[in-house]
């Protein structure tokens, strides 16, 4: 995915993420060289998706998720996101320009509605 900018199409954008360098997840993950666990990166991504689409986290299916890099305490994080015609959102979280997490989230079918 190319880096979307905040300007232009409403289907693309970037959202800065704020993870405190003292977040408790850094403790013990890993001693001597702490990195932000993937579960925290994923929680941040889901929070952005929720705010973008007014859809709760359980309203999404994660079609793919990768963690090709790592983020250290205090590194600025930015999530680039692009809505597809299908309603799915392709996203990447970057730390200092490196991709540390990426995925594709698709809206979950709510299933049949009761009569």
KAJO-V782897 format. One record per residue. N is the residue number from 0. PHI is phi in degrees with one decimal (999 if undefined). NEAR is the number of other ideal C-beta (glycine too) atoms within 10 Angstrom. Layout:
# KAJO-V782897
[[N:PHI:NEAR] [N:PHI:NEAR]]
This chain:
# KAJO-V782897
[[0:999:13] [1:-75.5:8] [2:-69.4:12] [3:-71.7:19] [4:-108.2:11] [5:-70.1:10] [6:-91.5:8] [7:97.6:9] [8:-58.4:10] [9:-71.2:7] [10:-86.7:13] [11:-126.1:18] [12:-176.6:18] [13:-132.9:16] [14:-129.0:19] [15:-69.1:10] [16:-110.9:19] [17:-115.9:7] [18:-114.9:20] [19:-59.6:10] [20:-61.6:11] [21:-98.8:9] [22:-54.2:14] [23:-61.9:9] [24:-65.8:17] [25:-70.3:20] [26:-67.9:10] [27:81.2:9] [28:-130.7:16] [29:-127.3:11] [30:-54.9:7] [31:87.8:4] [32:-149.9:8] [33:-67.0:18] [34:-133.7:20] [35:-76.6:26] [36:-62.1:18] [37:-56.7:16] [38:-63.6:11] [39:-73.3:19] [40:-60.0:27] [41:-65.5:17] [42:-61.9:13] [43:-64.1:19] [44:-61.6:26] [45:-65.1:18] [46:-64.4:14] [47:-66.1:20] [48:-58.9:24] [49:-60.1:15] [50:-71.6:10] [51:-70.1:17] [52:-113.6:15] [53:50.7:7] [54:-128.3:17] [55:-66.1:11] [56:-52.5:15] [57:-72.5:9] [58:-87.6:15] [59:-119.8:19] [60:-112.9:12] [61:-86.9:15] [62:-74.0:11] [63:-159.5:10] [64:-148.1:15] [65:-134.0:13] [66:-124.8:19] [67:-78.8:10] [68:-147.1:16] [69:-136.1:18] [70:-121.9:26] [71:-92.0:14] [72:-55.2:14] [73:85.0:11] [74:-69.8:16] [75:-64.9:12] [76:-118.1:19] [77:-134.4:15] [78:-106.1:22] [79:-91.9:21] [80:-141.2:21] [81:-139.9:18] [82:-80.2:19] [83:-89.1:11] [84:-58.1:6] [85:-74.9:8] [86:97.7:11] [87:-69.0:16] [88:-125.8:22] [89:-91.1:18] [90:-140.1:24] [91:-140.3:22] [92:-109.4:26] [93:-118.0:21] [94:-124.2:22] [95:52.3:12] [96:83.6:7] [97:-89.9:12] [98:-76.7:15] [99:-110.0:22] [100:-156.7:25] [101:-153.2:21] [102:-170.1:20] [103:-133.1:17] [104:-114.3:25] [105:-113.8:15] [106:-60.5:15] [107:-82.3:14] [108:-67.9:8] [109:-68.6:8] [110:84.2:6] [111:-68.6:6] [112:-91.3:5] [113:-63.8:4] [114:-65.7:3]]
